[in-house]
Amino acid sequence: MTIQEKIDKRIEDVGGSKKIIEGLIDHYPSETTNYGCIFEGFILARYKPWDITPTYKEMYRTALSNDRMYIIDQYSSNMYKQFPDAPMAEFGVYTGGVTCMLLDKGIKVFAFDTFCGIKQANARHDAHENGEYAVGDVQGTLDYIQGAVIIEGEIPFTLSQVDEKFSFCHIDLDVYRATHQALWYAYQNILPGGVIICDDYGMETCKGVKQAIDEIMVGNKVYLPTGQMVIQKPC
Ligand SMILES: C[S@@+](CC[C@H](N)C(=O)[O-])C[C@H]1O[C@@H](n2cnc3c(N)ncnc32)[C@H](O)[C@@H]1O
């Protein structure tokens, strides 16, 4: 059974109905840009569709919770359907779980990380410190995400190495400056209609992430109950 089939079964098991979802969408006809948010918020609160076995965390080596993995899974699948030839990117790979999930879909993925932990932390903005989230077994991680294009080194200095147009980007860098630079780069290089998901917008320990996102994006952003921020470039 595919992950999507497991999720559909989970919704069916807890009494979910496509009719309810369609009714909800009809109820918000003007909220076209927030369509995804309303849909996801409703699904999340009501059905907890990430409650599948094995869980995302059992399937993938990730620091993210199952609900956040579910969101990334859904949006990236959607973008892959719309832009089957476009690559995707992850900024902040750590042990590789998200990158691996994207690779499993058959997508070309650019994986940006120092692989030796956080850089660009600044006590003025960030509660995190340089060196946190260092990957112990770097070779093991590189083997785990074999097939990804590895861009190893410190953001922002590595960003200019890649000149691509992405359909989907995941940004999970935990600190202000790296997030600011990665989001600026990602928004310049995302296809019209493409999606960027930023982790930790709602985390008390990552206030610099929220500040960076708010400085760059005034509109086109939707805050999810998972703490993630979804940004879509208009078509
Ligand atoms: C919270 S972890 C990412 C978790 C990962 N997305 C997952 O699914 O498990 C944050 C990552 O950002 C990376 N990072 C932080 N600052 C960076 C910078 N300036 N340049 C490149 N990578 C950075 C760290 O090395 C770490 O791997």
The ligand as an ORCA input file, in Angstrom:
! r2SCAN-3c Opt
* xyz 0 1
  C      16.674     21.059     12.269
  S      17.926     20.478     11.245
  C      17.060     20.005      9.771
  C      16.147     18.789      9.964
  C      15.810     18.068      8.680
  N      15.066     18.895      7.751
  C      15.059     16.784      8.956
  O      14.134     16.436      8.218
  O      15.419     16.066      9.898
  C      18.722     21.975     10.766
  C      19.812     21.746      9.713
  O      20.194     23.016      9.177
  C      21.590     22.978      8.905
  N      22.098     24.361      8.864
  C      21.923     25.335      9.793
  N      22.536     26.484      9.422
  C      23.080     26.248      8.196
  C      23.799     27.063      7.258
  N      24.101     28.360      7.508
  N      24.207     26.491      6.100
  C      23.888     25.199      5.805
  N      23.209     24.383      6.644
  C      22.802     24.899      7.831
  C      22.171     22.156     10.041
  O      23.419     21.592      9.695
  C      21.079     21.089     10.248
  O      21.356     19.921      9.514
*
